[in-house]
């Protein structure tokens, strides 16, 4: 809604400036019209005609821009061909409306019908061409932004990987120590943590990873959280992972922020709470539904929503027009619904 307000404000400003300039030019010509001779009147009429053409061009450009921002992007954000087909129905209606306006302007004279048809085709072609051209430059801008952020991310990862083997060696030492003292629960936690860190460090530098690896990481993280949490009847954790995970690729660590957010802010040791995760992959279409309760002390925890905000930006850059993300929250329940197209047409960074 905020973006639409900016677009409407920009178009209104351009239209208002055009009308003001047109009115001032009109008043300027009216001052001298009484003194015009026959040749001057012809010049005046030519200027008035050119001014009208200029205003019409601004109006056509405004309609084309609104069509791109409010209609084209909305319909082409869906993968279903039937939804995209509605866009061409809209274009046909727009062309019909233009022809009707042109006919009205020429008082429905049959002699102008061919000119009105030709002008309608030209205006419709301009709107269609504008939409596709604007979408191309928009996609190109996003790709350049993604490339820049990818390089910055790789640099940050390299900075963070200061002798990671030292960390793993230390974890192995603690793991062996826990086993030596028959503390199997602590040893298992350390082992799971080590595997999570290894995946994070090795896979985060890759542009894409296998879907199976991403789901395995998700399962390992959930298993780690189950081991960490005490067995209490008030904590309801339900996980459902179904589909063909052995096919396709996905950007690494793309799904984990939603599940991590649920465990971080949805678990309460004193009150009834729940975390429900439902992941389905079918025909290269991934659907993730995460629903969790909100603990009373969630607002006191730092970083609330930061991971999801960053993931939203990654989705916009990596899967433009190939995903839908809906987040709903009230005082007690937080819910995330993500649909992601994993087909090979996905743009690569």
C-alpha positions in Angstrom: 0.0 0.0 0.0 2.8 2.4 0.8 4.4 1.7 -2.6 1.1 2.3 -4.4 0.8 5.7 -2.6 4.2 6.7 -3.8 3.3 5.8 -7.4 0.0 7.6 -7.2 1.7 10.7 -5.7 4.4 10.7 -8.4 1.8 10.4 -11.2 -0.4 13.1 -9.7 2.6 15.4 -9.4 3.5 14.9 -13.1 -0.1 15.5 -14.2 -0.5 18.5 -12.0 2.7 20.1 -13.4 1.6 19.4 -16.9 -1.8 20.9 -16.4 -0.3 24.0 -14.7 2.2 24.5 -17.6 -0.6 24.0 -20.1 -2.9 26.5 -18.4 -0.2 29.2 -18.2 0.6 28.7 -21.9 -3.1 29.0 -22.7 -3.4 32.2 -20.8 -0.3 33.6 -22.4 -1.7 32.9 -25.9 -5.1 34.4 -24.9 -3.5 37.8 -24.1 -2.2 38.2 -27.7 -4.9 36.4 -29.6 -6.9 39.6 -30.3 -3.8 41.0 -32.1 -3.1 37.9 -34.2 -3.5 38.1 -37.9 -4.5 35.2 -40.0 -1.0 33.7 -40.0 -0.7 34.1 -36.3 -4.0 32.4 -35.7 -2.7 29.4 -37.6 0.5 29.4 -35.5 -1.7 29.6 -32.4 -3.8 26.6 -33.5 -0.7 24.7 -34.2 0.7 25.4 -30.7 -2.6 24.5 -29.2 -2.6 21.2 -31.1 1.0 20.4 -30.0 0.1 21.2 -26.4 -2.9 18.9 -26.6 -0.6 16.1 -28.0 1.9 16.7 -25.2 -0.8 16.4 -22.6 -2.2 13.2 -24.2 1.4 11.7 -24.3 1.7 12.3 -20.5 -1.7 10.7 -20.0 -0.8 7.7 -22.1 2.5 7.3 -20.2 0.7 7.6 -16.9 -1.7 4.8 -17.9 1.1 2.6 -19.1 3.0 3.1 -15.9 0.0 2.4 -13.7 -0.7 -0.7 -15.8 2.8 -2.0 -15.2 2.9 -1.2 -11.4 -0.7 -2.1 -10.5 -1.7 -4.8 -13.0 1.3 -6.4 -14.9 3.3 -7.1 -11.7 0.3 -8.4 -9.9 -0.8 -10.8 -12.6 2.7 -12.0 -13.5 3.7 -12.7 -9.9 1.6 -15.8 -10.2 2.9 -19.0 -12.0 -0.5 -20.2 -13.1 -1.1 -19.5 -16.8 -4.8 -19.0 -16.2 -4.0 -16.1 -13.9 -1.6 -14.5 -16.4 -4.3 -15.0 -19.1 -6.5 -12.5 -17.2 -3.9 -9.8 -17.9 -4.6 -10.1 -21.6 -8.3 -9.9 -20.9 -7.5 -6.7 -19.2 -5.5 -5.4 -22.1 -8.4 -6.2 -24.5 -10.8 -4.3 -22.3 -8.4 -1.4 -22.1 -8.1 -1.3 -25.9 -11.9 -1.4 -26.2 -12.2 1.5 -23.8 -9.6 3.5 -25.7 -11.4 2.9 -29.0 -14.7 4.0 -27.5 -13.1 7.2 -26.2 -11.6 7.9 -29.6 -14.9 7.3 -31.3 -16.6 9.7 -28.8 -13.9 12.3 -29.4 -14.5 12.2 -33.2 -18.3 12.2 -32.8 -18.6 8.6 -34.1 -17.8 9.8 -37.6 -17.2 6.7 -39.9 -14.4 8.5 -41.8 -12.3 8.5 -38.6 -12.9 4.8 -37.7 -9.8 3.5 -39.4 -7.6 6.2 -37.8 -9.1 5.4 -34.4 -8.5 1.6 -34.9 -4.9 2.3 -35.8 -4.4 4.7 -32.9 -5.9 2.1 -30.6 -3.4 -0.5 -31.8 -0.5 1.9 -31.3 -1.6 2.9 -27.8 -2.1 -0.8 -26.8 1.3 -1.8 -28.2 2.9 1.1 -26.3 1.3 -0.1 -23.0 2.4 -3.7 -23.6 5.9 -2.7 -24.7 6.3 -0.4 -21.7 5.3 -3.1 -19.3 7.7 -5.7 -20.7 10.6 -3.1 -21.0 10.1 -1.9 -17.4 10.0 -5.4 -16.1 13.2 -6.2 -17.9 15.0 -3.3 -16.4 13.5 -4.0 -13.0 14.7 -7.6 -13.2 18.1 -6.5 -14.4 18.4 -4.1 -11.4 17.5 -6.8 -9.0 20.1 -9.1 -10.5 22.8 -6.5 -10.2 21.7 -5.9 -6.6 21.8 -9.6 -5.9 25.2 -9.9 -7.4 26.5 -7.1 -5.3 25.0 -8.5 -2.1 26.2 -12.0 -2.9 29.8 -10.7 -3.2 29.4 -8.8 0.1 27.9 -11.9 1.7 30.8 -14.1 0.5 33.3 -11.6 1.9 31.5 -11.6 5.3 31.5 -15.4 5.3 35.2 -15.4 4.6 35.8 -13.0 7.5 33.7 -15.1 9.8 35.5 -18.3 8.8 38.6 -17.7 10.9 40.1 -21.1 11.3 36.7 -23.0 11.5 38.6 -26.2 12.1 39.6 -24.9 15.5 35.9 -24.6 16.4 35.2 -28.1 15.2 38.2 -29.5 17.0 37.1 -27.8 20.2 33.6 -29.3 19.9 35.1 -32.7 19.3 37.1 -32.4 22.5 34.0 -31.4 24.5 32.1 -34.3 22.8 34.7 -36.8 23.8 34.8 -35.4 27.3 31.0 -35.7 27.7 31.1 -39.3 26.5 34.0 -40.1 28.8 31.8 -38.9 31.7 28.8 -40.9 30.5 26.9 -37.7 29.8 25.2 -39.0 26.6 22.6 -36.2 26.5 25.2 -33.5 26.4 27.3 -35.4 23.9 24.4 -35.8 21.6 23.7 -32.0 21.8 27.3 -31.2 21.0 27.3 -33.6 18.0 24.1 -32.1 16.6 25.4 -28.6 17.1 28.6 -29.5 15.3 26.7 -30.9 12.3 24.5 -27.8 12.2 27.6 -25.5 12.2 29.4 -27.6 9.6 26.4 -27.3 7.2 26.1 -23.6 7.9 29.7 -22.9 7.1 30.1 -25.2 4.1 26.8 -24.6 2.3 26.3 -20.9 3.0 29.0 -20.0 0.5 27.1 -21.9 -2.3 24.6 -20.1 -4.5 22.3 -23.2 -4.3 22.2 -26.5 -2.5 20.2 -29.6 -3.0 16.8 -29.6 -1.6 17.6 -32.9 0.2 20.5 -31.2 2.0 18.3 -28.2 3.0 15.5 -30.5 4.4 18.1 -32.6 6.2 19.5 -29.5 7.9 16.0 -28.5 8.8 15.3 -32.0 10.4 18.6 -31.9 12.2 17.9 -28.4 13.6 14.4 -29.6 14.8 16.0 -32.7 16.4 18.5 -30.5 18.1 15.7 -28.3 19.6 13.9 -31.4 20.7 17.0 -32.6 22.6 17.5 -29.2 24.1 13.9 -28.8 25.4 12.8 -30.6 28.5 10.0 -33.2 28.0 6.9 -31.4 29.1 3.3 -32.1 28.3 2.5 -28.4 27.7 4.9 -28.2 24.7 3.3 -29.5 21.5 5.7 -29.9 18.6 4.3 -31.4 15.4 6.5 -31.8 12.3 5.3 -33.0 8.9 7.8 -33.2 6.0 6.5 -34.8 2.8 7.4 -34.8 -0.9 10.1 -35.4 -3.4 13.1 -33.9 -1.6 15.6 -35.7 -3.8 15.0 -33.4 -6.8 15.7 -29.8 -7.3 17.8 -27.1 -5.7 17.2 -24.2 -3.3 19.1 -21.3 -1.9 20.9 -22.6 1.3 19.5 -21.7 4.7 16.4 -20.2 3.2 13.8 -22.1 5.2 15.5 -22.3 8.6 14.7 -18.7 9.8 10.9 -19.4 9.9 11.4 -22.6 12.0 14.1 -20.9 14.1 11.8 -18.0 14.7 9.1 -20.4 15.9 11.3 -22.1 18.4 12.9 -18.9 19.7 9.6 -17.0 20.3 7.0 -19.8 20.5 8.3 -22.0 23.4 7.2 -21.4 27.0 8.2 -23.6 29.9 5.4 -22.4 32.1 2.3 -22.1 29.8 0.8 -24.4 27.0 2.6 -23.7 23.7 2.8 -25.3 20.3 4.9 -25.4 17.1 3.5 -26.9 14.0 5.7 -27.2 10.9 4.3 -28.6 7.6 6.6 -28.8 4.6 5.4 -30.3 1.3 7.2 -30.5 -2.1 5.3 -31.6 -5.1 6.0 -31.0 -8.8 8.8 -28.6 -7.9 6.5 -26.5 -5.9 7.4 -26.1 -2.2 4.9 -25.2 0.4 5.9 -24.4 4.0 3.4 -23.7 6.7 4.8 -22.8 10.2 2.4 -22.0 13.0 3.4 -21.3 16.6 2.2 -19.8 19.8 3.8 -16.6 21.0 5.2 -16.8 24.5 4.5 -14.0 26.9 8.2 -13.0 27.1 8.7 -13.0 23.3 8.8 -9.2 23.1 11.7 -9.1 25.6 13.9 -11.2 23.3 16.3 -9.4 21.0 16.2 -9.7 17.3 12.5 -10.3 17.0 11.7 -10.7 13.3 15.2 -9.9 12.0 15.8 -13.3 10.4 12.4 -13.3 8.7 13.0 -9.7 7.4 16.3 -10.8 5.8 14.7 -13.9 4.3 12.0 -11.8 2.8 14.6 -9.7 1.0 16.5 -12.9 -0.1 13.3 -14.3 -1.6 12.6 -11.0 -3.5 16.1 -11.1 -5.0 16.5 -14.8 -5.6 13.0 -15.8 -6.6 11.3 -12.7 -8.0 7.7 -13.4 -9.1 8.3 -17.1 -8.1 7.2 -17.0 -4.5 4.4 -15.9 -2.2 4.9 -15.2 1.5 2.1 -14.4 3.9 2.7 -13.7 7.5 -0.1 -13.3 10.1 0.3 -12.5 13.7 -1.9 -11.6 16.7 -1.2 -11.6 20.4 -1.1 -15.4 20.7 -0.3 -17.0 17.3 2.3 -16.4 14.6 1.8 -18.0 11.2 3.9 -18.2 8.1 2.8 -19.5 4.7 5.5 -19.7 2.0 5.0 -21.0 -1.5 8.2 -21.3 -3.6 8.7 -22.4 -7.3 11.8 -24.6 -7.5 11.6 -25.1 -11.2 14.9 -24.8 -13.2 13.8 -21.5 -14.7 14.7 -19.8 -11.4 17.3 -17.1 -12.1 20.7 -17.8 -10.9 22.8 -15.0 -9.3 
